[in-house]
Amino acid sequence: MANYQYSALNPKGEQTTGVISAATESEAIQQLRTKGLYPTQISEEGKAKGKVVPIKAKGKAKAKTVTKGKVGGSIKPKSLAMFTRQLATLIDSGLPLLRSLTVLEKQEPNPVLRATVSALAENVQGGSTFSESLAQHPKIFNKLYVNMVKAGELGGVLETVLNRLSDYQEKAEKLKSKIVSAMVYPVIVMIIAVGILVFLMIFIVPKFTEMFTNTDSELPLISKIVFGMSEFFLSNPFWVPNVVFVFIVFGIFLFLFNLWGKTPPGRIMIDTMLLRIPILGDIQRKSAVSRFSRTLGTLVTSGVPILQALNITRDTAGNVIISRAIEKVHEAVKEGETIVTPLQASGVFPNMVISMVDVGEETGQLPEMLLKIADVYDDEVDNAVTALTSILEPIMIVILALIVGAVVFALFLPLIKMISTMGNQ
């Protein structure tokens, strides 16, 4: 054990000095933090003074250790969920937090996440709490993540909270992947259909056009349309640049639409439309309800105060209409009212959700009830996406068959008519 001289600020912002015994400088800093002191300088007796850099926060200096600097870039949710799960497993097995971070840093293949974990380990080693270290990387660790870890640190159940976090991330990513896959399928089929149509028009139809050029018989209307399209593709060499131009214009339109969607009026209008679209709107609503329930339930279960949990849930809702409803819930709870009344008044949440929340409040099991709601609506979204995909598959196959069939019909109809005429003669 060594003695360390320190200068620190107490909770009132007053300067205080003293000596503390600890095995290492980091342990000394941690002891001071436990006592509610914010060290500004600390050094071992008889050695040169080492500095802890103070960072000013809302009128008073708060001690903060020197960090490596912010790490640029972001990582995929799947990678973050895996990191969280691995960290929870290591801590649960009895490994200290700093040692767990060091182990994960060595085996992490993602360079951005590896650099981030390295920065986290250095900050923790310097005396910062884990939640303080996470807060320095907002692009990777959002408010939900930081506040849950903070609640886990205060309650001494960090590994439990990390497991809940990884469960939350994995389920959210699974739900998002299913919705995206359902949306991507029809786009891919339409691209294939357009590709087949262009191929037929350029390479197959011209062969039949030459065959029927010298005939005196009148071509059917559908054949004239198909042959005309083929002639346009072949005789107009500028159709490719024109198509490219159309795609460029479409891309510019999407860019401007995205910019407009980031403005408050645009965001409100888009989110309102998303909730009202037939079939897809129902999936959006169920997904939003699931996210709200799981986020709020996970936060409250982890020990985050209800008002703070509602603020975080509002910021991570993903839909302005849902966010506004949660804001009203926050105001009602702040005034001492129940959650049920503002939820019902919003007109966004289904009656089943309101009833289950009401039962949860009356029985004192609101967090557990919210997580059950999330599980129910995860299954609802899963079933809705599966049903949508099963409907889209035959529809897109029929559309593709109609496109190819129409071209084939247009090619062979004049041939059949010609053979029939020759047979009659």
C-alpha positions in Angstrom: 0.0 0.0 0.0 1.2 3.5 -0.8 0.1 6.9 0.3 -1.3 9.4 -2.2 -1.7 13.1 -1.8 -4.7 14.5 -3.5 -6.7 17.7 -4.2 -10.4 17.2 -4.9 -13.7 19.0 -5.0 -16.6 18.0 -2.7 -20.2 17.9 -3.9 -20.6 21.6 -3.0 -17.6 22.4 -5.3 -15.3 23.3 -2.5 -11.6 22.4 -2.7 -10.2 19.9 -0.2 -6.9 18.1 0.2 -5.6 15.1 2.0 -3.8 11.8 1.9 -5.3 8.4 1.1 -3.8 4.9 1.2 -4.2 2.6 -1.8 -2.4 -0.1 -3.9 -2.5 2.0 -7.1 -3.3 5.5 -8.2 -6.4 4.2 -10.0 -7.6 2.6 -6.8 -7.0 5.9 -4.9 -9.1 7.8 -7.5 -11.9 5.2 -7.2 -11.9 5.5 -3.4 -12.2 9.3 -3.6 -15.1 8.9 -6.1 -16.8 6.5 -3.7 -16.6 9.2 -1.0 -18.3 11.7 -3.3 -15.1 13.6 -4.1 -13.9 14.7 -7.6 -10.0 14.5 -7.7 -8.3 17.4 -9.6 -4.7 16.3 -8.6 -3.3 13.1 -7.2 0.3 11.8 -6.8 2.2 9.3 -4.7 4.1 10.9 -1.8 7.7 11.7 -2.7 7.0 11.7 -6.5 6.1 14.4 -9.1 2.6 15.4 -9.2 0.3 13.6 -11.7 -2.7 15.4 -13.0 -6.3 14.5 -13.4 -7.8 16.9 -16.0 -11.0 18.6 -14.7 -13.9 19.0 -17.1 -16.4 21.8 -16.2 -20.0 20.7 -16.1 -22.9 23.0 -15.3 -21.0 25.4 -13.1 -18.7 23.1 -11.2 -15.6 21.2 -12.1 -15.9 17.5 -12.4 -12.8 15.4 -12.5 -12.2 13.4 -15.6 -9.2 11.3 -16.5 -7.2 11.9 -19.6 -8.7 9.9 -22.5 -7.3 8.7 -25.8 -9.6 10.9 -27.8 -12.9 10.0 -29.6 -13.0 7.1 -32.0 -14.5 7.9 -35.3 -17.0 5.7 -37.2 -19.9 3.5 -36.2 -20.5 -0.2 -36.0 -23.3 -2.6 -36.9 -25.9 -3.4 -34.3 -25.1 -7.1 -34.6 -21.5 -6.5 -33.7 -22.5 -4.3 -30.7 -24.9 -7.0 -29.5 -22.2 -9.6 -29.7 -19.8 -7.4 -27.8 -22.4 -6.8 -25.1 -23.1 -10.5 -24.8 -19.5 -11.4 -24.5 -18.8 -8.7 -21.9 -21.7 -9.9 -19.8 -20.5 -13.5 -20.0 -16.9 -12.5 -18.9 -18.1 -10.4 -16.0 -20.6 -13.0 -14.9 -17.8 -15.6 -14.8 -16.0 -13.5 -12.2 -13.6 -11.5 -14.4 -13.1 -7.9 -13.5 -14.4 -5.2 -15.9 -11.0 -3.9 -16.9 -9.7 -7.4 -17.6 -12.9 -8.3 -19.6 -12.4 -5.2 -21.8 -8.7 -6.1 -22.4 -9.7 -9.6 -23.4 -12.4 -8.4 -25.8 -10.0 -5.8 -27.3 -7.5 -8.4 -28.2 -10.0 -10.7 -30.0 -12.2 -8.0 -31.6 -11.9 -8.1 -35.5 -13.7 -4.9 -36.1 -11.1 -2.0 -36.1 -13.6 0.7 -35.0 -15.0 -1.4 -32.1 -11.5 -2.6 -31.2 -10.3 1.0 -30.9 -13.4 1.9 -28.9 -12.9 -0.9 -26.4 -9.3 0.1 -26.0 -10.4 3.7 -25.2 -13.0 2.3 -22.7 -10.3 0.2 -21.0 -8.0 3.1 -20.7 -10.7 5.3 -19.2 -11.8 2.7 -16.7 -8.2 2.1 -15.7 -7.8 5.9 -15.2 -10.7 5.9 -12.7 -13.8 6.7 -14.8 -16.9 4.6 -14.4 -17.9 2.4 -17.2 -21.0 4.5 -18.0 -18.9 7.7 -18.1 -16.6 6.0 -20.6 -19.4 4.8 -22.7 -20.9 8.3 -22.8 -17.8 9.6 -24.6 -18.8 7.5 -27.7 -22.4 8.5 -28.5 -22.2 7.3 -32.1 -21.8 3.7 -30.8 -23.4 3.7 -27.4 -26.8 5.5 -27.3 -28.6 7.0 -24.3 -30.4 3.7 -23.7 -27.1 1.8 -23.5 -25.4 4.3 -21.3 -28.3 4.8 -18.8 -28.9 1.0 -18.4 -25.2 0.5 -17.7 -25.3 3.3 -15.2 -28.3 1.7 -13.5 -26.5 -1.6 -13.4 -23.4 0.0 -11.8 -25.4 1.7 -9.1 -27.3 -1.5 -8.4 -24.3 -3.8 -8.6 -25.9 -5.9 -11.3 -23.9 -4.9 -14.3 -23.7 -8.4 -15.8 -27.5 -8.8 -15.5 -28.1 -5.4 -17.2 -25.6 -6.3 -20.0 -27.5 -9.5 -20.6 -30.8 -7.6 -20.9 -29.1 -5.1 -23.2 -27.9 -7.9 -25.5 -31.3 -9.6 -25.5 -32.9 -6.2 -26.4 -30.4 -5.6 -29.2 -30.7 -9.1 -30.7 -34.5 -9.0 -30.7 -34.6 -5.5 -32.2 -32.2 -6.4 -34.9 -34.1 -9.6 -35.7 -37.3 -7.7 -36.0 -35.7 -5.1 -38.3 -34.1 -7.7 -40.5 -37.4 -9.4 -41.1 -39.1 -6.2 -42.1 -36.3 -5.2 -44.4 -36.2 -8.6 -46.1 -40.0 -8.4 -46.7 -39.5 -5.0 -48.4 -36.5 -6.0 -50.4 -38.1 -9.1 -52.0 -40.5 -7.3 -54.4 -37.8 -4.8 -55.5 -35.4 -7.6 -56.5 -38.2 -9.4 -58.5 -39.0 -6.2 -60.3 -35.4 -5.6 -61.2 -35.2 -9.2 -62.6 -38.4 -8.7 -64.6 -37.0 -5.5 -66.1 -33.7 -7.2 -67.0 -35.5 -10.1 -68.7 -37.7 -7.7 -70.6 -34.7 -5.7 -71.9 -32.9 -8.9 -72.9 -35.9 -10.1 -74.9 -36.4 -6.8 -76.6 -32.8 -6.5 -77.7 -31.8 -10.1 -78.6 -35.0 -12.2 -79.2 -37.7 -10.0 -80.6 -35.6 -8.7 -83.5 -35.3 -12.2 -84.9 -39.1 -12.5 -85.1 -39.4 -9.0 -86.5 -37.2 -10.0 -89.5 -39.4 -13.1 -90.0 -42.6 -11.0 -90.3 -41.3 -8.0 -92.2 -42.1 -9.4 -95.7 -45.5 -10.8 -94.8 -48.7 -9.1 -96.0 -50.8 -10.3 -93.1 -51.9 -7.7 -90.5 -50.0 -8.2 -87.2 -52.1 -8.4 -84.0 -52.0 -5.3 -81.8 -50.0 -6.9 -79.0 -47.4 -7.9 -81.6 -47.2 -4.4 -83.0 -46.6 -3.0 -79.5 -43.8 -5.5 -78.7 -42.1 -5.1 -82.0 -42.4 -1.3 -81.7 -40.7 -1.4 -78.3 -37.9 -3.6 -79.7 -37.4 -1.2 -82.6 -37.2 1.7 -80.2 -34.5 0.0 -78.1 -32.5 -0.9 -81.2 -32.9 2.3 -83.3 -32.5 4.8 -80.4 -28.9 4.5 -79.1 -29.6 7.1 -76.5 -32.0 5.1 -74.5 -29.3 3.9 -72.1 -28.1 7.5 -71.3 -31.8 8.4 -70.9 -32.4 5.6 -68.5 -29.3 6.6 -66.5 -30.6 10.2 -66.5 -33.9 9.0 -65.1 -32.1 7.1 -62.4 -30.0 10.2 -61.6 -33.2 12.4 -61.4 -34.8 9.8 -59.2 -31.8 9.7 -56.9 -31.8 13.5 -56.6 -35.5 13.3 -55.8 -34.9 10.7 -53.0 -32.0 12.9 -51.6 -34.3 16.0 -51.5 -37.1 13.9 -50.0 -34.8 12.6 -47.3 -33.7 16.2 -46.5 -37.3 17.3 -46.2 -38.0 14.2 -44.1 -35.5 15.4 -41.5 -37.4 18.7 -41.0 -40.1 18.6 -38.3 -43.1 19.0 -40.6 -41.7 16.5 -43.1 -41.0 14.0 -40.3 -44.5 14.3 -38.9 -46.1 13.9 -42.3 -44.0 10.9 -43.3 -44.4 9.1 -40.0 -48.2 9.7 -40.1 -48.4 8.2 -43.6 -46.3 5.2 -42.6 -48.8 4.4 -39.9 -51.7 4.7 -42.3 -50.4 2.7 -45.2 -52.6 -0.5 -45.7 -50.9 -3.7 -44.4 -47.4 -2.0 -44.0 -48.9 0.6 -41.7 -50.1 -2.1 -39.4 -46.6 -3.6 -39.3 -45.1 -0.2 -38.6 -47.5 0.4 -35.7 -46.9 -3.1 -34.1 -43.2 -2.6 -34.5 -43.3 0.8 -32.8 -45.5 -0.6 -29.9 -43.0 -3.5 -29.5 -40.0 -1.1 -29.4 -41.8 1.2 -26.9 -42.7 -1.7 -24.6 -39.4 -3.4 -24.7 -37.3 -0.3 -24.2 -39.4 1.1 -21.3 -39.7 -2.4 -19.7 -36.0 -3.1 -20.0 -35.0 0.3 -18.6 -37.4 0.2 -15.6 -36.5 -3.4 -14.8 -32.8 -2.4 -14.8 -33.5 0.3 -12.2 -33.7 3.4 -14.3 -36.2 5.9 -12.8 -39.5 6.0 -14.7 -39.3 9.6 -15.8 -35.8 9.2 -17.1 -36.8 5.9 -18.8 -39.7 7.6 -20.6 -37.3 10.3 -21.9 -35.0 7.7 -23.3 -37.9 5.7 -24.7 -39.2 8.9 -26.4 -35.8 9.6 -28.0 -35.5 6.0 -29.3 -39.1 5.5 -30.5 -38.2 5.9 -34.2 -41.5 7.5 -35.0 -42.5 11.1 -34.2 -46.2 10.2 -33.6 -45.2 7.6 -31.0 -42.6 10.0 -29.5 -45.3 12.7 -29.0 -47.5 10.1 -27.3 -44.7 9.1 -25.0 -44.0 12.8 -24.2 -47.6 13.2 -23.1 -47.2 10.1 -20.9 -44.0 11.7 -19.4 -45.9 14.9 -18.6 -48.8 12.9 -17.0 -46.5 10.8 -14.8 -44.6 13.9 -13.8 -47.9 15.4 -12.5 -48.6 12.2 -10.6 -51.1 10.6 -12.9 -51.1 7.1 -14.3 -49.6 5.9 -17.6 -52.9 4.5 -18.9 -54.9 7.8 -19.5 -52.4 9.5 -21.8 -51.7 6.2 -23.7 -55.5 5.9 -24.3 -55.8 9.6 -25.3 -53.0 9.3 -27.9 -55.1 7.0 -30.2 -51.8 5.3 -31.2 -51.7 2.3 -28.9 -54.1 -0.7 -29.3 -56.7 -1.4 -26.6 -54.9 -4.6 -25.6 -51.7 -2.7 -24.8 -53.6 -0.1 -22.7 -55.5 -2.9 -20.8 -52.2 -4.8 -20.1 -50.5 -1.6 -18.9 -53.5 -0.9 -16.6 -53.2 -4.3 -15.1 -49.5 -4.0 -14.7 -49.9 -0.7 -12.8 -52.6 -2.0 -10.5 -50.6 -5.1 -9.6 -47.2 -3.3 -9.3 -45.8 -5.4 -12.2 -45.6 -2.8 -14.9 -42.0 -3.7 -16.1 -42.8 -7.4 -16.5 -46.1 -6.6 -18.2 -44.3 -4.2 -20.7 -41.9 -7.0 -21.6 -44.8 -9.4 -22.1 -46.4 -6.9 -24.4 -43.1 -6.6 -26.3 -43.0 -10.4 -26.8 -46.6 -10.5 -27.9 -46.1 -7.8 -30.5 -42.8 -9.2 -31.7 -44.7 -12.3 -32.6 -47.5 -10.2 -34.2 -44.9 -8.4 -36.4 -43.2 -11.7 -37.2 -46.6 -13.2 -38.3 -47.5 -10.1 -40.2 -44.2 -10.0 -42.1 -44.4 -13.8 -42.8 -48.0 -13.3 -44.2 -47.0 -10.3 -46.3 -44.0 -12.3 -47.7 -46.2 -15.3 -48.5 -48.7 -13.0 -50.3 -46.0 -11.1 -52.2 -44.2 -14.2 -53.5 -47.1 -15.5 -55.7 -48.1 -11.9 -56.7 -44.6 -11.1 -58.0 -44.2 -14.5 -59.7 -47.5 -13.9 -61.5 -46.4 -10.4 -62.6 -43.1 -11.8 -63.9 -45.0 -14.6 -65.7 -47.4 -12.0 -67.3 -44.5 -9.9 -68.5 -42.6 -12.8 -70.1 -45.8 -14.4 -71.3 -47.1 -11.3 -73.0 -43.8 -11.0 -75.0 -43.9 -14.7 -75.9 -47.6 -14.5 -76.9 -46.8 -11.4 -79.1 -44.1 -13.3 -80.8 -45.9 -16.5 -81.5 -49.4 -15.2 -82.2 -48.5 -13.9 -85.8 -46.6 -17.2 -86.4 -49.7 -19.3 -85.4 -51.9 -17.0 -87.6 -49.5 -17.5 -90.5 -49.5 -21.3 -90.1 -53.3 -21.3 -89.9 -53.6 -19.2 -93.1 -51.3 -21.5 -95.0 -53.3 -24.5 -93.8 -56.5 -23.1 -95.0 -55.0 -22.4 -98.5 
